[in-house]
Amino acid sequence: MARGTRSDSDLFTVSFGMAVDNGADSVSPRGVSAESLKKYAEILAKGDAWLREGCAAGRDGVGWLALPFRDIGDIEEAAGWLRGFDAMVQAGIGGSALGNLMLHGALLPPYWNELPEAKRGGPRFYLADNVDPRDNRTVWNLIEPEKTAFIVISKSGSTAETMANFLFFWDRLKVELGPKKAAEHVLVITDEEKGVLRPFADEIGCRRLVLPSDVGGRFSVLSSVGLLSACALGLDGRKLLAGAAEMDEKLAQRASLFENPAWFLSALSVAHYRHGRNMTVMMPYEDALERFCEWFAQLWGESLGKNGVGSTPVRALGAIDQHSQIQLYTEGPDDKLFTVITVSAPEEDIVIPETEEKALVPLGYLFGQSMNSLRRYEALSTAAAVAKGGKPVVTIEIPRLDERRLGALIQLYEHVTALTGYVLDVNPFDQPGVEQGKNFTYGLMGRPDYSAQALEVTELAEKLSLREMTL
Ligand code: PA5
């Protein structure tokens, strides 16, 4: 994997120089050499074939691989309808929310809701994901119901948090507009078969988009789940998909560990994990990518954390975490694999102004310098400091953040995650631990047929307070 040449049309560059043990080099991380990664080539090739065959056969969970190639005319039509509203409120959680935040955060101007309408060109966006009465009431008070659309997204069509939040807004909306008019403000995204939302949409006659049955929640960002709000807010869904398709094609063509970044990242993750580096830190130096880390954390954590295995995803943000976590990262335990992401030509820059006050003369080294170069040097310094501490670092340099490149990054990380599940021998597409928590909640809330879960969780909860201190 020699240093490559770069051009403006590149998607991005992934560098592994300090992610493997370089032998003679005194600072490179110990224990995982490029040579030792070769043993994963065969299983990765098998895993890739398993994914691609599974996708072609419509196997549960693998449909994300085909999303870049699906038609999105129905999503764009619904997005056009949404653009006629002043605001949209989305009820959804986990995979039915984090992808939206990631796309908006990366590609829309910051402080979107506060921009004047003429600068937005799309509705304000509010998300009701957590169960928080104060948040919901605040959102309700911030919107004008007759100018607001309500989107409810749930793959299973039954998640308690999403349903409770939606029921609140639906009730208010009916009181405000009457049931018939209220239904004209609602759009449902759910599975064709499961849950209550599909029959609900039929009953009230509201708009509905399908969430493909072979796509799981955390892999659904490039389906109606993520694309509807993105397109409504003015992003180009087709370019996102084109970037994802471009990545998929590159991955499909590169059947070698040292040329295929999905294979290499997967092998690297597994090898470091098996070497005791059981955390993976994702640290962009770009505020716009902060939500990318949250999306990745769910993807990685829920897909791989099962049967007693799985590395823990850690979200970090440069430069903020230089002043919070870097001490631990550089000199703490050698239990993490780091990924530092930078954007080489961000859309905006500020030249740090010069000033004449004597007290500020020591700041002269900053005068006239670009804020982006400060940020770039900080990223480089962090990567170097972590590497100097003997910890493995991958760097990703993205020329510009746009739909094409974000789509490609999403597709790459979904591929890495799914492959890593295969290598670790876990099913990357189920989430029994999440279902367990949901079932306990249903039991406690008195949902019919969940009394056994109610009993079990009550017994466990009693044990939680066997020893306590009240202050
Ligand atoms: O990835 C997953 O399957 C989960 O994290 C879900 O996205 C989350 O639990 C929400 O589920 P649903 O979309 O069914 O309401």
Boltz pocket constraint, residues with backbone or C-beta under 6 A from the ligand:
constraints:
  - pocket:
      binder: B
      contacts: [[A, 93], [A, 94], [A, 95], [A, 96], [A, 153], [A, 154], [A, 155], [A, 156], [A, 157], [A, 158], [A, 159], [A, 162], [A, 216], [A, 217], [A, 218], [A, 219], [A, 302], [A, 431], [A, 434]]
      max_distance: 6.0
